[in-house]
């Protein structure tokens, strides 16, 4: 299961647009400390206030709101990348192999099936057992 963290870029966007937190508080009819909490990402504005902020700052949603799916550099992608690096750099297994196309009868470059199989197995194991059970 993924953990999603919603953050905003209110501090950066307001500064870029020359809009102070005090002005935001006045125009959105909220207390200044509420805006301060938003700016520091302690709390997030509700949908109504986000809509007002988007209009005030003349930005789109993706310029203001950021969704992080993970908060650290660990995870399935990182673990599988480490294994890919080990296979190609330390074990010197080539990432690509050449095969003859059945359609064109010409050589084509393909991912090495040995690497693909091992990485797919690691991905499956990771999803079934979780990152804490897998040694890197």
N, C-alpha and C positions, 0 to 999 in steps of 0.2 A: 504494500500500500504506500502511495506517495504522500509526502507531507508538502503542503503548499503554504508558502508564506507570502502574504500580500504586503508590499511596501509601496510608498509613494516617493516621488521626486519633487515634492512641493517646494522644499528649500531651494533646490537648484533652478527649477522652472520659474518660481516667483522672482528670484534674483535676476535671471536672464531677462525677464519681462519688466523689471523695475517696479515690482509690486511688493509692498511691505506686508508683513504679517498683520500689522494693525489695520491696514486697508482691507485685507481679506476678512478679518474679524468684523469690521464695520459692515461691509457689503453682504456678508453671509449671515449677519445678525447672530453671531456666536461670540462667546467670550474670548478674549485674547489668549488665555491659557489653553483653550480648546485648540486653537490654531497652532500654538506652541507644541501641544501634544502630537498633532498631525505632523508638523515639520520634523519632529524628532522620532517619528514612527513608533511612538508609544501606543497610539490609537490611529485608526483610519477614519476618514470622513465617510458618512453614510452616502448612499447613492444620490440622494437629492443634493447634498453638498458637493459631491464629486461633479455632478452635472453643472452646478453653479461655478465651480472652480474651472472647469473646462471652458465655459463661456467667458469668464473673467480673464483667464490667462491665454485664451485663444490657442489652445492646443488640443490634440486628440487624446483619447483615453490612454493609448499606449505610450504617449509622451509623459504622462503623469503617474500612471500606475504600473508597477512592476510586480510580476508574480515569479517567485523563486520556487522551483520544485524541490530543491534540496539545499540544505544549509552548509554542507561540507563537501570536501573534494573526494570523499570516499563514495563508493557506490558501485553498481553493476558496470557502468561504462568504464570507470576508472580501473576496476579489477580486470576487466577483459582487455583493456588497452595495455595494462602492464604485462599480461600474459602474451599478447601479440608482440610486444617489444622483445620479450624474452625469446620467443620462438624465432623471430627474424634476426635479432641482433646477437644474442648469446648462442642460440642453437644453430644459427646460420641457415635456417630453413627459408627458402625463397618464398616471397609473398605471392608471386605469380608463377604460373607454368604456361607452357605453350601447348595447345591442342589443335587438331585439324578440324575445322568446321565441317559438319556434315552437309550444310547447305551450300557453302561456297568452295569447299575442298581446299581452303587456304588456312594457314596458321592464324590462330587467334590467341590473344593473351587472356588467361583466366586466373582467378584467385586459386591458390594452391588448395586442393581439396582436403589435405591433411590439416592445414591451419583452420580452414572453415569448419571442419568437423569438430576439432578440439574446442574452438571458441564457442560454437553452438552448444556443445555439451556443458561447457563452463557456464554459459548463460542459463541453461536449463537448471543446472545444479544450484546456481545462485538464487534463481527465482523460487525453487523448491525449498531450499534450506536457509536462505537468508545470508547476509554478508558476514555475520558473526561466526558462522560455521565453516566458512571457506578461508583457507590459508592463502595468503598472497605470496 
